[in-house]
Amino acid sequence: MTSERTQAYGRVVRTLDDVGATKLHKDEQIAIREFADTLIFTETAEEARDTGREVEALGERLVASGRWTEERAAELVRDIIACGPLAPVG
């Protein structure tokens, strides 16, 4: 685990604390926490791949619901993915 991953996890937790009940349904909050927990303890990119797909799908659903902007959802997705072993470059 790296400090970058730990910082990303902290950003996810802050997002849940800041907007949890107002912008996320309870099942979405639980899923986000589970995604971040899974990725923070994952060692390889292969292990993280399926979770990454699920995270991206959640981001798309948040935008489609009209509750999140594309930019805000993309930021959340980036933060969750950054909890994993290989954060995307760029």
Secondary structure, 3 states (H helix, E strand, C coil): CCHHHHHHHHHHHHHHHHHHHHHCCHHHHHHHHHHHHHHHCCCCHHHHHHHHHHHHHHHHHHHHCCCCCHHHHHHHHHHHHCCCCCCCCC
